[in-house]
Amino acid sequence: MNVKIFILIVGLMAGGLIGYLTRPQASEIKLGPLSVEMQDTSAAALSGGDLTSGQMQHVAIFAVLGAIVGLGIGFVVDRQKA
């Protein structure tokens, strides 16, 4: 497997894990088509339950950032091999 792709996948997974562990506490109330979400500044506990849309955005942003960092590291490692 290509080194860049491997480190990209590792960065994506690490970013997603960090995003999940640092997601903000949130509660979401849905009344028909209306959805109200409230967030706290502290990290959420590792309890079960569905992720709110704000929490999913938080995890996705961290996953993308991890993938970008992983791809950058992959290019550096690949360049040093040559």
DRENDO-1510 file (C-alpha; in Angstrom, 1 decimal, always signed):
<recs>
REC; n; res; u; v; w
REC; 1; MET; +0.0; +0.0; +0.0 .
REC; 2; ASN; +1.2; +3.5; -0.8 .
REC; 3; VAL; +2.7; +5.3; +2.3 .
REC; 4; LYS; +0.8; +8.5; +1.6 .
REC; 5; ILE; -2.6; +6.7; +1.5 .
REC; 6; PHE; -1.8; +4.7; +4.7 .
REC; 7; ILE; -0.8; +7.7; +6.7 .
REC; 8; LEU; -3.8; +9.6; +5.3 .
REC; 9; ILE; -6.1; +6.9; +6.6 .
REC; 10; VAL; -4.3; +6.8; +10.0 .
REC; 11; GLY; -4.6; +10.6; +10.3 .
REC; 12; LEU; -8.3; +10.4; +9.3 .
REC; 13; MET; -9.0; +7.8; +12.0 .
REC; 14; ALA; -6.9; +9.6; +14.7 .
REC; 15; GLY; -8.6; +12.9; +13.9 .
REC; 16; GLY; -12.1; +11.3; +14.1 .
REC; 17; LEU; -11.2; +9.7; +17.4 .
REC; 18; ILE; -9.9; +12.9; +18.9 .
REC; 19; GLY; -12.9; +14.8; +17.6 .
REC; 20; TYR; -15.2; +12.2; +19.2 .
REC; 21; LEU; -13.4; +12.3; +22.5 .
REC; 22; THR; -13.5; +16.2; +22.6 .
REC; 23; ARG; -17.0; +16.7; +21.3 .
REC; 24; PRO; -19.0; +19.3; +23.3 .
REC; 25; GLN; -21.9; +18.3; +25.5 .
REC; 26; ALA; -25.1; +18.9; +23.7 .
REC; 27; SER; -28.7; +18.2; +23.9 .
REC; 28; GLU; -31.1; +18.4; +21.0 .
REC; 29; ILE; -34.9; +18.8; +21.2 .
REC; 30; LYS; -36.9; +18.0; +18.1 .
REC; 31; LEU; -40.5; +19.1; +17.8 .
REC; 32; GLY; -41.8; +18.2; +14.4 .
REC; 33; PRO; -39.7; +20.0; +11.8 .
REC; 34; LEU; -38.2; +22.3; +14.4 .
REC; 35; SER; -34.9; +21.3; +16.0 .
REC; 36; VAL; -33.2; +23.2; +18.9 .
REC; 37; GLU; -29.7; +22.3; +20.0 .
REC; 38; MET; -27.9; +23.5; +23.2 .
REC; 39; GLN; -24.2; +23.1; +23.7 .
REC; 40; ASP; -21.9; +23.3; +26.7 .
REC; 41; THR; -18.2; +24.1; +26.6 .
REC; 42; SER; -17.0; +21.0; +28.5 .
REC; 43; ALA; -16.3; +17.7; +26.8 .
REC; 44; ALA; -19.1; +15.2; +26.6 .
REC; 45; ALA; -19.0; +12.1; +28.7 .
REC; 46; LEU; -18.5; +8.7; +27.0 .
REC; 47; SER; -22.1; +7.7; +27.4 .
REC; 48; GLY; -24.2; +6.1; +24.8 .
REC; 49; GLY; -26.7; +7.9; +22.7 .
REC; 50; ASP; -27.0; +9.6; +19.4 .
REC; 51; LEU; -24.7; +12.3; +18.3 .
REC; 52; THR; -26.3; +15.7; +17.6 .
REC; 53; SER; -25.7; +17.5; +14.3 .
REC; 54; GLY; -23.3; +19.9; +16.1 .
REC; 55; GLN; -21.3; +17.0; +17.6 .
REC; 56; MET; -21.1; +15.3; +14.2 .
REC; 57; GLN; -19.8; +18.5; +12.6 .
REC; 58; HIS; -17.2; +18.7; +15.4 .
REC; 59; VAL; -16.0; +15.1; +14.8 .
REC; 60; ALA; -16.0; +15.6; +11.0 .
REC; 61; ILE; -13.9; +18.8; +11.2 .
REC; 62; PHE; -11.3; +17.0; +13.4 .
REC; 63; ALA; -11.3; +14.0; +11.0 .
REC; 64; VAL; -10.7; +16.2; +8.0 .
REC; 65; LEU; -7.9; +18.1; +9.8 .
REC; 66; GLY; -6.3; +14.8; +10.8 .
REC; 67; ALA; -6.5; +13.6; +7.2 .
REC; 68; ILE; -4.8; +16.8; +6.0 .
REC; 69; VAL; -2.0; +16.4; +8.6 .
REC; 70; GLY; -1.7; +12.8; +7.7 .
REC; 71; LEU; -1.4; +13.5; +4.0 .
REC; 72; GLY; +1.2; +16.2; +4.7 .
REC; 73; ILE; +3.2; +13.7; +6.8 .
REC; 74; GLY; +2.8; +11.1; +4.0 .
REC; 75; PHE; +4.3; +13.5; +1.4 .
REC; 76; VAL; +7.2; +14.3; +3.7 .
REC; 77; VAL; +7.9; +10.6; +4.4 .
REC; 78; ASP; +7.6; +9.7; +0.7 .
REC; 79; ARG; +10.0; +12.5; -0.3 .
REC; 80; GLN; +12.6; +11.4; +2.3 .
REC; 81; LYS; +12.5; +7.8; +0.9 .
REC; 82; ALA; +13.4; +9.0; -2.6 .
</recs>
